[in-house]
Amino acid sequence: MTIWDSLYRDFFMSLSVCLIVGRRTLITHAPILGDGYNIVSIRALLSHRTSNLGADAPILSPSNIVFLIALLSSANECGAVHGLGSTKLMTYTGMTAQRINLQISKLKKMGLILATVPGVTGRQILGRTTTSYWLDLSHGLFKLPIPSTIIQKTLVTLDSGDAARALFNIKRQSRVVRREHARKSGKQLSDQKALKLATVKLHVEHLVDMPNFDLALVKDFFKEVTNPGLLLAFQTVVDRVAREIAFSRMAAIPGESRKSPTIGQLRTLYRELLPARFQPFRSPGFPLKENRQMLLRAVFRIASFLASDILANLPTMGGKFSPVVSFELVPAPRGSNFRVLIAVVYPPESRSNESKQSNVNTNELTPEAGSES
C-alpha cells in the first residue's frame, strides 16, 4: 500500500464518520468542510473508483480525490475558492507544493478546475494574496446539492474590464502624454492635466469625474506595472467587490434607491488591496490615509460599473433575478474585458428535470496564470 493509499484511507474513514453523523456535526467538528455547500460532491468523490496509475491516468487517483475534497470544502455555490492558501492546502492534503502544482495541472486538463489565479506578493498594492480556484461544478464527477439547479457558463464581454488594468498603466501613459505635448508645443503639462489626458486615452475618464477625486494620490500604488500576476490578482479583487455590489442591488426592493455594501461588509476585500505593513492608518510614508481612501474610492467606482455589466448579463425571469442563486466571474484568457460568468439558477418548472447546462467549452477557460505562489 502506497503512502497516498494510506492517506486516502485515513481521510475516507474520518470523513465518512462525520458524514454519517450529519451535516450539523460535520460543520461543527470538521472546519475543513467549510459551509457544507458541496457535501454531495464530496460523497460522490469518496465513492469514486481510484487508481494508482499516476498523474496522467484517465481516472482520478487517491491524491486527486483528496485534493478535490480540500478545494470543495472551501468552495462556494459556484465552485469559487478564495482564501485557501498553500500552507493550508499542504496541511489538509499532506502534499508538497510541487505535488499540489501537479494536481492543479492534471485537474485543469480534465476540466474539473476551470481556472486559477496564483497568489502574489506585492510591495505597494495587494500585499500577499492566496491562490484563487474555480471548480466546474457542472462536471459529471461532481453532484449539485439541489438536483434541479442549473449551472450556466457564458463568456461575456465587460466594457468596464479595462479599468483595473488601466490603473497599472496610468503613470506610464501620463509620461507619454507629457512627452508628446512637450514635443508638439514646447510647453510642459502639469501632473494633474497629464493624468486627466491619460485617463481619456485609457478610457477611464469616469474615474476623474468623481467629486473631490485626486488620481495623483492613487497612481503610486501601481508601480509594479510589469508584474502580470499582480495585475490579474488585483482584477480578481475588483471582480469580487463588484460581485458584492451586484448582490446588494439584486436584493434591493423595486422602486427604492440602489443599495451598496457598507465599508464594514467589504472590509475583508479592501484589506487585501494593501500590503500588511501598510495596514495601520498611522504608518509613516506612502501610503498615507489619503492615499488609501482614494484607492478605495477608485476600486469602488470601477466595481460599481462592473456590477452594472454583470447584472446586464445575468439570466432573468420576467425581468427579475429571482432564479439566480449565486454567480461568479472567472478570468478568461482572451483579455481583460472577457470573463466567464458562472450563474447558479433555479430553472423554470418546465426545465426542472435538467440538472446542468454549459454554454462554454471548458478548454477555453484556463488563463495563462503562471506558477503557484
N, C-alpha and C positions, 0 to 999 in steps of 0.2 A: 504494500500500500504506500503510495507516494505521500509527501507532506501535504499536497493540495487535497488529496482524497481525505486525509485525516482532518484537515481544516474544515473542509466542506461537511464531513460527517458531524463534527462537533457543532458547527454553526447550525446545521439542519436540526440536530437534536434539541438544542436550546431554543431555537426559533419555533420549532414545532410545538413545544410545550407551551410557549407563550400564545401561539395561535389557538391552541385548544382551550386555554383558559378564557380567552375572549379579548375583544378589542380594548376594553377599558383597562384591564390588567396589562395588556401588551404595551399600551402607550405609557402607563404609569411606571412600569418596571423595565422597559426597554427603550431608552431615549433614542437609540439609533433608528427606530422606526418612525420618527417624526410624528406627523399628524395622521398617519394611517390612511392617506388617500389611496395608496396603491397596494394595500394588503392582498387584494385578489390577485394582482400580478405577481406579488411575491410568492403566494401559494402556488401559482402556476409554474413559476421558475423552480420552486423546490421539488415539484413533481416531474420536472423535465428530465429526459434521459441524458446522462452525462457521458463524456468521452475523455480519454487520455491521449488523444491523437496530436495534441499540441495546439498552438495559437492559430494555425491556419486550417484547422479542422472545420468541416462544413457544419458541425453542430456545436452547441455550447459545451465548453469544458467546465469542470467544477469551479475553476478560478474565474471564468467568465460569469458564472451564476452568482458567485459571492460578490463580485464587483458590481454587477447589475443590481443586486439587492441593496448594496450600500447606497447606490445612486437613487433607487426607488424610494428608499426610506426617507430621503430629503427632498424628493420631487413634489411639485405641486400638481394640480389637476391637469395641467398642460404638459407635464413632463419636464419643466424647467427646474434646474438645481442651482441654487445660489448659496454661497457661504460655506460650502463643504470643501475645506482646504486639503492640501496634500497630506498634512500631518494627520488629520482625522481619517482620511481615506486609508493611509498606511496602518493606522491603529485598528480600524474596523475590519480591514481585509487581511492584514498580515503581509501585505505585498510591499516590495521596494518601489521607489519612484520609477525605475526603469520598467518594472513589470506592469505598473499601472499604465504607463505610456503604451505598452504592447496591448493591453486590454482595450484602451481607447481606440487604437488603430484598427484592431480587428472588429470591434463592435460598430465602428463607423462604416467599415466595408460591408457589414451585414445589414446596415440600415437601422440598427437599434439606437444608435446615437446619431442625431441629425447634425449637430454642430457643437463646437466648443469654442470658448474664448479664454485663452490661457490667463492665469493670474500674472500680475505685473508688479514691479516695484518702481515707483516714480520718485522724483525729487521735489517737484513743485506742485504737481497735480496728482490726485488719486492716492499716492502712498502705496501700500501693499494690498492688492486685491486677490481674492481666491478665484480659481478657475470656475467658469460657468459652463454648465452642460445642458443640452436639450435632448431628452429622450423622445423617440417616436412611439407614443403610447398606442398608436393605431396599428403597430406591428403585430403580426399574428402570434408572437410569443408572449405578448402582454394581454391582460384582460382588463377591460374597463370596469370600474366599480359599479356603474349603472349600465346594464347591458344595452339599453335603448339609446344611450348617449352617442352622438356622432362627433368625431374629430374631423374638422375641416382644415386643410392646409392649403393656403393660397399665396402665391407670390405676388406681392403688392409693391407699387412704387409710391414712396412717400416724399413729396416735394420738400418737406422740411428736413429730410435726411442729411442734407449737405451742411446744415447749420453747425452741428457739433464739429464736423471736420473743418469747417471754415475757421473756427476759433483757433485751431492749430496753425493756420496759415495767415492769420490776421497780421502778425508782426512782420513777417516776410513780405506780405503784399503791401504793407504800409511803406516799407523801404523802397519797393519797386515803384510805387506811385510817386514817392518823393523824388527819386532819381529822374523819372520821366518828366515830372513837372519842372525840375531844375534845368534839365537839358533843353526843354522847349521854351521856357520863359526866362531862364536865368535867375529865377527867384526861388526862395526856399518856402516850403509849406510848413505850417505849424503841425505839431504832432496830432492835435485833435482833428484838424482838417484832413490830414493824410489818413488817419484812421477812418474817418467818415467816408472818404472816397474808396478806401479799401473794402469797406463793408458793402458798398454798391457793386464793386467788381466781383465780390464773393457771394452776392445775392443774399446778404443777411442784414440789409439796411433796417429791417424792422427791429433789430436789437437797439440801435441808437435812437429809435423813436420813443423808447420808454422814458417817462418823466424822470428827470434828475439822474439819468444813467450816464456813467463815465466809463467808456470802454477802455480807457487808458489804465484803469485800475484792475482790469481783467487780463490784459494781454500777456503779462509776465507769467501767468500760470502755465502758458502753453509754449515754453521754451523748448521742450523736448519734441519738436516737430518731426524729427527724423525717426522717432520710435513708433512704428506702425502698431505694435502690440498695445502701447499706451493709448493710442487713438481709438482702437477697437474697444478696449476696456472702458474708456470714457463714454463712447457711444452706447455701450451696454448699460451704464449707469443712467444716462439720459433716457434711454428706452424704458427703463424700469420706473423712473419718475413719471414719464408720460403715461405709462400703464396705470399708475395710481391716480393720476388726474382724470384719465378716461373713466375709470371705475367710479370716481366721485360724481362725474357728470351723468353716468348711466343711472346712478342712484337718485339723482335729483327728481323732484316732483315736477311734472309738466306744468309750464306756466310760471314757475319760480325762476329766480336768477340762478346762474351757473354756480355749482358748488366747486370748491377747490379743497384739496387736502391741507391740513394745517402743517406748520413747520414741525410740530411735535410728531405728527404721523409720518413725516418724511425724514425725520432726524437720522434714522439709520442709513438711508441712502445718501443724504447730504454729508454725513460723516465720512463716507467713502471717497468724497471728492478731494479731500486734503490729506497729506501725509500726517501720520500720528504726531510727529514732533511739532506740527503747526496747529494742533487742535486747540490749545489754550488761547483764549481771546487776548490775554495779556502778554503773549510771547513777543519778544522784540524782533524788529526787522520784518521783511516780507514773509508771509502776507500779514498785513495789519487787519484790524477788524473791518475797515472799509473795503479792503480787497476781497475779503471773504463774503461780505454782504453783496457786493457787485457780482461776484461769481455765482452766488445762489440765485440772484435775480436773472442773470443770463441763462442759467440752466433751466430755471422755471419757465422763462419766456420761450425757449426752444421747445421744452417738453410740452408746453401748452399748445403750441402749433402742431406738434407731433400728435398729441392726443386727439385733436380735431381730425387729422388724417386717419388715425386708427378708427375712430367712430364711423367715419365715412365708408370704411371698408368692412366693417363688421356685418355678419349676416343678421338680418332683421326679420320680424314677422309683423306685418301691418304697421311698419314704421316704429316699432318698439324693439328694445333689446332683450325682452323677457326670455327668449330661448337661449341666450348666451350665458353659460355658466361661468366661464373664465376664458382668458386669451393670453397669448404671449407673442412677442416679437423675436424672431430668430434671425441672426445675421445671415445674409446670403452673399455668395462670392462675386456677384455681378457689380457691386459698387455700394457706396454709402446710402444711396436712395432706395435700395431694394431690401426688403425684409420678407421672411416667410411668416405670414400671420396665421398662427395656430389658434383656432377657436373651438372650444368645447361647448356644444349646443344641445338643448333638448329638441328633438325633431318634432314636426307636426305629427299628429296621431296616425296619419296615413303612411308615415315613414317610420313608425315606432319599431318595426321589426329590423330595421337596418342597425348595424352595430358600429360601423366605422366607414369613413369616407375620406379619400385623399385626392386632392386636386393637383398635387405637385409630385414629380419624380424625386424621390428622396436622394438619389445620387447627385442632384444638383444643389443640395442644401448644405454641403460641408465646405465652410470657408477655409482659406489658407490661414489657419490660426497660428501657426508657428509651434514652438516647443512648449512643453509643460513647464510651469514655473515651480 
